[in-house]
Amino acid sequence: MTDKITALYCRLSQDDMLDGESNSITNQKAILQKFAEDNGFPNPTFYVDDGVSGTTWERDGFKAMMADIEDGKVATVITKDLSRLGRDYLKTGELIEMVFPDYDVRYIAVNDNVDTAKSENELLAFKNIFNDWYARDCSKKIRAVFRAKGQSGKHLCPPVYGYKKSDTDKNLWVIDEPAAEVVRKIFKLCIDGYGPVQIARILTEQGIPTPTAYALSQGRDNGRHNAKTYRWGANTIAHILERLEYCGHTVNFRTKMKSYKVHKIVYNPQNEWQIFENTQEPIITQQTFDLVQELRKHKRRPQKMQTVNPFAGMVYCADCGEKMYLSRRKNERPEQEHMRCSTYAKEQDKCTVHYIRTCVLNEIVLGELNKLLMMVRENEDEFIQTAMSNSVQRKSSELTKAKKTLKQAEKRITELDKLFTRLYEDNVLGRLSDERFTMMSAGYEDEQAKLKATVAELTTLIDGAEKKSSDVTAFLKVVHKYEHIETLTPEIMHELVDKIVVHEPDKSSGKRVQDIEIHFRFDVAVSTISVETGKLQILRNC
């Protein structure tokens, strides 16, 4: 036995540091070293975990000690007290009463008078429970402090990429300009029509350091970055695009720990977040952030072509309501590139062919946008009044229809509840067989489930529509950026246009005439154009 190790295990968590010097690692080492020497324990070896909670077993020092125990190298384990070994009474009890004896390891807790070689120590289980309760109590107190801090509007996390702590106030974030410029670039690329995968590839090709590599370069840079530190991931890009903090806001309680024993991070639903507006200088505008979130709702598969078509993801079929996809080939002439209905492409019996060349669409949209810019320049007040009136009318009509449907659905759900009651009574009294009851109740349950889903959807729609007023001012801010548009870009399209609806061509006159609807953002206006798509000649404006 003399060649085996006497494991002197020391542990200190962040909570224990509040107790002062008594539990410090230095103090524990001194106590254990003296105990081993006074009692003749051979080959004392320290295993240390500094700043690690006793409720977790993912500790490097503990795992190293267990590895040596499993290899048969350890004869005795000594700790200052039971709580140093762990504060989970179930696991701690299992170690002392099952695991250690299985490997012929003696366990000693100096201050708790526990020695498995001398007695059973009947109070051992109770002491472990008290240690567990202490951890639970500390966790509650820390959570209370954490929640109070979060509710006061202070940041609960380190600065996100693009910000850094102020030199004068540790609770204040200030813009870290080199990183902030990359954040702005990411948002602009998204507005230009690029997805996270494409943006990640662009940043990687340009050799821009990832957030992790950038953090290292600002602190403990050892000058040994490899290619991986410049390899951006799509998840990193998506995470940046979703951070409301870039608008200058503080977002607290995004996540929580599952429990004081299970240190797993889980995401809270968005209605549990607490958002404090304008707590730091914004990196991007709220309008830019909102536009990106709107674009991210309609995620598109990455295109094989490097350039992004300005109409990608924005053109819809008037009949089936589905998006029209872009059809283009490398060897195809520009005037042959076109948009076509995705439903018709998959199942021709579900819709009719809706087809329009992008060069035609480009001329129509470009003309309508410049006409809109001129209208705003020449008579902005009239435009504002008309836009607000149109928006209110459209929303009023949609809300009236939605509320009527909601009322009907709720009434039918109440009726179904009454029918369920009658069916049950008839079945109990023998007036309705079990087979008949099962069949009828299943049909009613299915109907009620669909109605409840409809109610939830309509309620969300009504709540959103009633809270969101017509943001004509925001639209005008974008319009004022442009005097005359020469070339359509994805950024211009996404800033000014919500969607484009393409109708099936009418050939009754012997010509190919199509109606195109341009829905501008924020519901400010809808422009409907009839065009002879074969000759690019606009026939009528409505």
C-alpha positions in Angstrom: 0.0 0.0 0.0 3.0 2.3 0.5 3.3 3.0 -3.2 -0.3 4.2 -3.6 -1.3 7.8 -3.6 -3.1 9.6 -0.7 -5.4 12.0 -2.7 -5.7 15.4 -1.0 -8.7 16.9 -2.7 -9.4 20.7 -2.4 -12.3 22.6 -3.9 -13.4 26.2 -3.8 -16.5 27.6 -5.5 -17.3 31.3 -6.2 -19.9 31.1 -3.4 -17.4 29.7 -0.9 -15.2 32.7 -1.5 -17.8 34.8 0.3 -17.0 33.0 3.5 -13.5 34.6 3.6 -10.2 32.8 4.1 -11.4 29.7 6.0 -12.3 27.8 2.8 -9.5 29.1 0.6 -7.4 26.6 -1.4 -4.3 27.6 0.5 -6.0 27.0 3.8 -7.4 23.6 2.7 -3.9 22.5 1.4 -2.3 23.4 4.7 -4.9 21.5 6.7 -4.8 18.4 4.5 -1.0 18.4 4.3 -0.6 18.6 8.1 -3.3 15.9 8.6 -1.5 13.5 6.2 1.9 14.1 7.8 0.6 13.7 11.4 -1.2 10.5 10.6 1.5 8.9 8.4 -0.4 8.8 5.1 2.2 8.2 2.3 2.6 9.9 -1.1 0.2 12.9 -0.6 -0.9 14.3 -3.9 -3.1 17.3 -4.4 -6.1 17.4 -6.7 -7.5 21.0 -6.9 -10.7 22.6 -8.4 -10.7 26.3 -7.8 -13.8 28.3 -8.5 -16.0 25.3 -9.3 -19.4 24.6 -7.8 -19.9 21.5 -5.7 -23.2 20.8 -7.4 -21.5 19.8 -10.6 -19.2 16.8 -11.2 -17.6 18.3 -14.3 -14.5 19.3 -12.5 -11.0 18.8 -13.9 -9.3 18.1 -10.5 -12.1 15.7 -9.4 -12.1 13.8 -12.8 -8.3 13.5 -12.6 -8.6 12.0 -9.1 -11.3 9.6 -10.2 -9.2 8.5 -13.2 -6.4 7.6 -10.8 -8.8 5.8 -8.4 -10.1 3.7 -11.3 -6.5 2.9 -12.3 -5.9 1.6 -8.8 -3.4 4.3 -7.9 -5.2 5.7 -4.9 -5.5 4.2 -1.4 -7.1 7.2 0.5 -9.1 10.3 -0.3 -9.0 13.1 2.2 -11.0 16.4 2.1 -11.3 19.2 4.6 -15.1 18.4 5.0 -17.8 16.6 3.2 -18.9 19.7 1.3 -15.5 19.9 -0.4 -16.2 16.5 -2.1 -19.6 17.7 -3.3 -22.9 19.3 -2.4 -25.2 16.8 -4.3 -26.2 14.4 -1.5 -27.2 11.6 -3.8 -23.9 11.5 -5.7 -21.8 12.2 -2.7 -23.4 9.4 -0.8 -22.9 7.1 -3.7 -19.2 7.9 -3.9 -18.6 7.4 -0.2 -20.7 4.3 0.3 -20.4 2.5 -3.1 -17.7 3.8 -5.5 -14.8 4.3 -3.0 -15.3 0.9 -1.3 -15.6 -0.8 -4.7 -12.0 0.4 -5.4 -10.8 -0.2 -1.8 -10.4 3.5 -1.2 -10.6 4.9 2.3 -12.4 8.3 2.6 -11.7 10.9 5.3 -13.4 14.3 5.9 -11.2 15.9 8.5 -13.6 18.5 10.1 -16.7 16.3 9.9 -15.0 13.4 11.7 -15.8 11.0 8.8 -13.5 8.0 8.3 -14.9 5.0 6.4 -12.1 2.8 7.9 -13.2 3.4 11.5 -17.0 3.5 11.6 -20.2 3.6 9.6 -20.9 7.2 10.8 -24.7 7.2 10.9 -24.9 11.0 10.5 -23.1 11.0 7.2 -26.3 11.0 5.1 -27.7 13.9 7.1 -24.6 16.0 6.7 -24.6 15.4 2.9 -28.3 16.5 2.8 -27.4 19.7 4.8 -24.6 20.4 2.3 -27.1 20.0 -0.5 -29.6 22.3 1.2 -26.8 24.9 1.6 -26.1 24.8 -2.2 -29.9 25.1 -2.9 -30.1 28.1 -0.5 -27.1 29.8 -2.1 -28.5 29.2 -5.6 -31.8 30.9 -4.6 -29.9 33.9 -3.1 -27.7 34.3 -6.2 -30.8 34.0 -8.5 -32.5 36.7 -6.5 -29.5 39.1 -6.8 -29.2 38.2 -10.5 -32.9 38.9 -11.1 -32.8 42.2 -9.2 -29.8 43.3 -11.3 -31.5 42.3 -14.5 -34.8 44.1 -13.6 -32.8 47.3 -12.9 -31.8 47.4 -16.6 -28.1 46.5 -16.1 -26.5 44.0 -18.5 -26.4 40.4 -17.3 -23.9 39.2 -19.8 -20.5 40.4 -21.1 -20.6 42.8 -24.1 -21.6 41.1 -27.4 -19.3 41.3 -30.4 -19.2 44.9 -31.5 -19.3 46.4 -28.0 -16.8 46.6 -25.1 -17.0 47.7 -21.5 -16.6 51.4 -20.8 -13.3 52.4 -19.1 -15.3 54.6 -16.6 -18.4 52.4 -16.0 -18.2 48.6 -16.0 -22.0 48.4 -16.5 -22.0 50.5 -19.7 -21.3 49.2 -23.1 -19.5 51.4 -25.7 -19.0 50.7 -29.4 -15.9 48.7 -30.3 -15.5 50.3 -33.7 -13.5 47.6 -35.6 -15.9 44.8 -34.6 -18.9 47.1 -35.0 -17.9 47.8 -38.6 -18.1 44.0 -39.3 -21.5 43.9 -37.6 -22.8 46.6 -39.9 -21.3 44.7 -42.9 -23.2 41.6 -41.9 -26.5 43.4 -41.6 -25.9 45.1 -45.0 -25.1 41.8 -46.7 -28.3 40.3 -45.3 -30.4 43.2 -46.7 -28.6 42.8 -50.0 -30.1 39.3 -50.2 -27.3 37.1 -48.8 -28.1 34.4 -46.3 -25.9 33.4 -43.3 -24.1 30.7 -45.3 -23.1 33.1 -48.0 -22.2 35.9 -45.6 -20.0 33.5 -43.6 -18.2 32.5 -46.8 -17.7 36.2 -47.8 -16.2 37.1 -44.4 -14.0 34.0 -44.4 -12.7 34.8 -47.9 -11.9 38.4 -46.9 -9.9 37.1 -43.9 -12.0 38.9 -41.3 -11.3 37.4 -37.8 -14.2 35.6 -36.1 -15.5 37.1 -32.8 -13.5 34.5 -30.9 -10.3 35.4 -32.8 -11.0 39.1 -32.4 -11.4 38.7 -28.7 -8.1 36.9 -28.4 -6.4 39.6 -30.4 -7.7 42.2 -28.0 -6.5 40.3 -24.9 -4.4 37.2 -24.8 -3.2 37.1 -28.4 -0.3 34.6 -28.6 0.2 35.3 -32.3 -0.6 31.8 -33.3 -3.9 32.2 -35.1 -4.6 29.4 -37.6 -7.0 29.2 -40.5 -9.9 28.1 -38.3 -9.9 31.5 -36.4 -10.9 33.2 -39.7 -13.5 30.6 -40.6 -17.0 32.0 -40.0 -20.0 29.8 -39.3 -23.5 30.3 -40.5 -24.8 29.9 -36.9 -22.5 32.8 -35.8 -23.9 35.0 -38.5 -27.5 34.1 -37.7 -26.9 34.8 -34.0 -25.5 38.3 -34.7 -28.5 39.1 -37.0 -30.9 38.2 -34.1 -29.3 40.4 -31.4 -31.5 43.3 -30.4 -28.6 44.8 -28.5 -27.2 46.2 -31.7 -30.1 48.7 -31.8 -28.8 50.1 -28.5 -31.1 48.0 -26.2 -30.4 45.8 -23.2 -32.1 42.3 -23.4 -32.1 40.4 -20.1 -33.4 36.9 -19.1 -32.9 35.5 -22.6 -31.7 32.2 -21.0 -31.7 30.5 -17.6 -30.0 27.6 -15.8 -32.1 24.5 -15.7 -31.5 24.0 -12.0 -28.8 24.5 -9.4 -27.8 20.9 -10.0 -28.2 20.7 -13.8 -26.0 23.4 -15.2 -27.7 23.3 -18.6 -28.6 26.6 -20.3 -32.2 26.7 -21.7 -33.8 29.5 -23.7 -36.7 31.4 -22.3 -39.7 32.2 -24.5 -39.5 35.8 -25.9 -42.4 37.0 -23.7 -40.2 36.4 -20.6 -37.4 38.6 -21.9 -37.0 42.1 -20.3 -36.0 44.7 -22.8 -34.6 48.1 -21.8 -34.4 50.5 -24.7 -31.7 53.0 -25.6 -29.2 51.9 -22.9 -26.1 52.2 -25.2 -25.2 53.8 -28.5 -26.7 51.7 -31.3 -24.5 50.1 -34.0 -27.4 49.8 -36.4 -30.8 51.5 -36.6 -34.0 49.9 -35.4 -35.3 50.2 -38.9 -32.4 48.1 -40.3 -32.9 45.5 -37.6 -36.6 45.2 -38.2 -36.0 44.9 -42.0 -33.5 42.1 -41.4 -35.9 40.2 -39.1 -38.6 40.5 -41.8 -36.3 39.1 -44.4 -35.2 36.3 -42.1 -38.8 35.2 -41.7 -38.7 34.3 -45.4 -35.5 32.3 -45.5 -34.4 31.3 -49.0 -32.1 28.5 -50.1 -28.6 29.8 -51.2 -28.3 30.5 -54.9 -25.6 28.9 -57.0 -24.9 32.2 -58.8 -22.7 34.7 -56.9 -24.8 37.8 -57.6 -28.1 38.2 -55.8 -31.1 39.1 -57.9 -33.0 42.1 -56.4 -36.3 40.3 -56.9 -35.3 37.0 -55.2 -37.9 36.0 -52.5 -40.1 39.1 -53.2 -42.3 38.1 -56.1 -45.6 36.2 -55.5 -48.1 34.4 -57.7 -51.5 36.2 -57.6 -53.5 33.0 -57.8 -51.9 30.5 -55.4 -50.1 33.0 -53.3 -46.8 31.1 -53.4 -43.4 32.7 -54.2 -42.2 32.8 -57.8 -38.7 31.4 -58.2 -35.9 32.8 -60.3 -34.9 30.8 -63.3 -31.5 31.6 -64.8 -28.6 29.7 -66.3 -24.9 30.7 -66.7 -25.0 30.6 -70.5 -28.5 32.3 -70.8 -28.8 35.8 -72.2 -29.9 38.4 -69.5 -33.2 39.0 -71.2 -34.1 35.3 -70.9 -33.9 35.3 -67.1 -37.4 35.1 -65.7 -39.6 34.4 -62.6 -42.1 31.6 -62.6 -44.7 30.2 -60.2 -43.2 27.6 -57.9 -46.6 25.7 -57.5 -47.0 25.4 -61.3 -43.4 24.1 -61.6 -44.2 21.3 -59.1 -47.8 20.5 -59.9 -49.2 22.0 -63.0 -52.8 21.1 -62.1 -52.6 23.2 -58.9 -52.0 26.5 -60.6 -51.5 28.1 -64.0 -48.3 29.3 -65.6 -47.3 32.7 -64.2 -44.2 33.9 -66.0 -42.5 37.2 -66.2 -39.0 38.2 -67.4 -36.8 40.0 -64.8 -35.8 42.6 -67.4 -39.5 43.6 -67.7 -40.0 43.5 -64.0 -36.9 45.6 -63.5 -38.2 48.4 -65.8 -41.6 48.4 -64.2 -40.4 48.6 -60.6 -37.7 51.1 -61.4 -40.2 53.4 -63.1 -42.7 53.1 -60.2 -40.0 53.7 -57.6 -38.7 56.9 -59.3 -42.3 58.0 -59.7 -42.8 57.6 -56.0 -39.6 59.5 -55.2 -40.8 62.4 -57.4 -44.3 62.4 -55.8 -42.7 62.7 -52.3 -40.3 65.4 -53.3 -43.1 67.5 -55.0 -45.9 67.1 -52.4 -44.8 65.2 -49.3 -47.8 66.3 -47.2 -50.3 65.0 -49.7 -48.3 61.7 -49.9 -48.3 61.3 -46.1 -52.1 62.0 -45.8 -52.9 59.5 -48.7 -50.5 56.8 -47.3 -51.9 57.0 -43.8 -55.4 56.9 -45.1 -54.7 53.9 -47.3 -53.0 52.1 -44.5 -55.8 52.7 -42.0 -58.5 51.6 -44.5 -56.6 48.4 -45.3 -56.0 47.5 -41.7 -59.5 48.4 -40.7 -60.9 46.1 -43.4 -58.5 43.2 -42.4 -59.3 43.6 -38.7 -63.0 43.7 -39.2 -62.8 40.4 -41.2 -60.4 38.8 -38.7 -62.6 39.8 -35.7 -65.7 38.4 -37.4 -64.0 35.1 -38.1 -62.6 35.0 -34.6 -66.1 35.5 -33.0 -67.6 32.8 -35.1 -64.8 30.3 -34.2 -65.1 31.1 -30.5 -68.9 30.6 -30.7 -68.5 27.3 -32.4 -66.0 26.1 -29.7 -68.5 26.9 -27.0 -71.2 24.9 -28.9 -68.8 22.0 -29.2 -68.2 22.0 -25.5 -72.0 21.7 -24.9 -72.2 18.9 -27.5 -69.4 17.0 -25.7 -71.4 17.2 -22.5 -74.6 15.9 -24.1 -72.7 13.1 -25.8 -71.2 12.0 -22.5 -74.5 12.0 -20.7 -76.2 10.0 -23.5 -73.4 7.5 -23.4 -73.5 7.1 -19.6 -77.3 6.7 -19.7 -77.1 4.1 -22.4 -78.8 6.2 -25.1 -75.7 6.2 -27.2 -73.4 3.2 -27.8 -69.7 3.3 -27.0 -68.8 2.9 -30.7 -71.1 5.8 -31.8 -69.8 7.9 -28.9 -66.2 7.3 -29.9 -66.8 8.1 -33.5 -68.8 11.3 -32.9 -66.5 12.7 -30.1 -63.4 12.1 -32.3 -65.0 14.2 -35.1 -65.9 17.0 -32.7 -62.5 16.9 -31.0 -60.8 17.2 -34.4 -63.0 20.2 -35.3 -62.4 21.9 -32.0 -58.6 21.5 -32.3 -58.6 23.1 -35.7 -60.8 26.0 -34.4 -58.5 26.6 -31.4 -55.5 26.8 -33.7 -57.5 29.3 -35.9 -58.4 31.3 -32.8 -54.8 31.5 -31.6 -53.6 32.6 -35.1 -56.3 35.3 -35.4 -55.7 36.6 -31.9 -52.0 37.1 -32.7 -52.9 38.8 -36.0 -55.4 41.1 -34.4 -53.1 42.0 -31.5 -50.2 42.7 -33.9 -52.4 44.8 -36.2 -53.9 46.9 -33.4 -50.5 47.6 -31.8 -48.7 48.5 -35.1 -49.6 51.9 -36.5 -48.7 53.0 -40.0 -45.1 53.9 -40.0 -45.1 56.4 -42.8 -42.3 58.4 -41.2 -40.0 55.5 -41.3 -40.7 54.9 -45.0 -40.0 58.6 -45.7 -36.7 58.4 -44.0 -35.7 55.7 -46.5 -37.2 57.6 -49.5 -35.1 60.7 -48.6 -31.9 58.7 -49.1 -32.6 58.6 -52.8 -33.0 61.3 -55.4 -33.2 59.1 -58.4 -32.6 55.4 -58.7 -30.6 54.3 -61.7 -30.1 50.6 -60.8 -32.2 48.3 -58.6 -30.3 46.5 -55.8 -31.5 44.1 -53.2 -31.0 46.8 -50.5 -33.2 49.3 -52.4 -35.9 46.6 -53.0 -36.0 45.5 -49.4 -36.0 49.0 -48.0 -38.8 50.3 -50.2 -40.9 47.3 -51.4 -42.7 44.7 -49.3 -43.7 42.3 -52.2 -44.6 42.1 -55.8 -47.6 40.2 -57.0 -47.7 38.9 -60.6 -51.0 38.0 -62.3 -51.6 35.5 -65.1 -51.2 37.2 -68.5 -54.3 38.1 -70.5 -54.1 37.2 -74.2 -57.7 37.8 -75.2 -56.8 41.0 -77.1 -54.1 39.1 -79.1 -51.4 40.7 -77.0 -49.7 39.4 -73.8 -50.9 41.9 -71.1 -50.1 41.3 -67.4 -51.1 43.0 -64.2 -48.3 43.7 -61.7 -49.0 44.8 -58.1 -46.1 46.6 -56.2 -46.8 46.7 -52.5 -44.6 49.3 -50.8 -43.3 48.8 -47.3 -45.3 49.8 -44.2 -48.6 49.6 -46.3 -48.0 53.2 -47.6 -49.2 52.4 -51.1 -50.0 49.8 -53.7 -49.2 50.4 -57.3 -51.0 48.3 -59.9 -49.6 48.3 -63.5 -51.0 46.6 -66.6 -48.1 46.0 -69.1 -47.7 44.4 -72.5 -44.8 42.2 -71.3 -43.7 41.3 -74.8 -42.9 45.0 -75.7 -42.0 46.4 -72.3 -44.8 49.0 -73.0 -46.7 50.2 -69.9 -50.4 50.6 -71.0 -52.1 51.8 -67.8 -51.4 53.0 -64.3 -53.9 52.6 -61.5 
